[in-house]
Amino acid sequence: MTYEEQRLSTWAEFVEVADFMTRQQWVFRGHDRAEWPLQTSLEREFAGDRAREAERLTLWQFVRRAPQLLQPHLVPHDTDAAAWLGLIQHYGGPTRFLDVTRSPYIALFFAFEPSGESDRVVWAINDASCMLACAAIMTRNERTSIEMTFGRVSGAQMQLVYSLVHGRYPDKLFESFAPFTGVFPVDPWKPDARQAAQQAMFLCVANPALSFAENLAANTSGPRDLRSFLAPTSSREEDLYAHVEHLPAPDSAQQDLRRFVLPASLREEALYRLSTMNVNAATLFPDLGGLARSLRTHPLRPSVLADPPPWKSRSVATKSLATPT
């Protein structure tokens, strides 16, 4: 898996990167250990063809038993594999989904929340590139139009995930569908308060028998200049071009995936500054558990420290205590 790596040593450097990338279509994931790869929970538990069978059994069990534990309006249709996998992922089960967020700052929080001396990492994946790459892969494999395959990844995600899990979905849009290898974004079905607060999304592995890295590598194996697929009279031309505009350079596949490495010594400052942006466990997990979880890092805030941290000047830290004249 090829990626571009950049080491950042200050908060200001991260803000500069985040400001640039949020203008484009990227999703982010934070790791508190630099050596951790991008892996789905299904991949960590099962390898190869066992993953595909384990997913079918997991999904079957969950669809049978979960409705009695869910509020009625949160129960998806039996055929909505994407929604069911999203629920399994949300509650800690193994799935082909990888949790990501639209916010680089939320990813940074998850990277720095645990204590430790290891370097931290924020991964960035270009989801526009993933979406169009999978459309191009399906177009190439099925010898069909990019308009049809882009319609699947952009507007028929439920049917696409169903087709990957159970076989071809009974719809005209999927008449020529063939299984493929790749990674594409999926929006949560009826996001709850936690998912909304975390700006949550999923990256879906098309072929669970292969690793996330192998699926993502397949995204860059096809044509890079996707403009060549567009028909001049396409009814979806404007929508397609809106996504194409956010793609990295066609000859630079590694720019679809970036890795930002930050030192553990930045943890205290990062958590403080994120908290001033209202990014902390209490807001990202808006319940009693989140409030309790936030107390792990609350003592790190300068307002409750006996002495101001080295990155925050004493004059600034004590300014609010000055007696008015």
Secondary structure, DSSP 8 states (H G I E B T S, - for coil): ---EEEE--SHHHHHHHHHHHTTS-EEEEEESSTT-----HHHHH--THHHHHHHHHHHHHHHHHGGGGS-GGG---TT-HHHHHHHHHHTT---SEEEEES-HHHHHHHHHSS--SS-EEEEEEEHHHHHHHHHHHHHHHHT--HHHHHHHHHH-HHHHHHHHHHS--SSGGGTT------EEEE--SS--HHHHHTTEEEEEES-TTS-HHHHHHHHTSS-S-GGGG--TT-TTHHHHHHHHTT---TT-GGGGEEEEEE-GGGHHHHHHHHHHTT-SHHHHS-SHHHHHHHTTTGGGSGGGSSS--TTS-HHHHTGGGS---
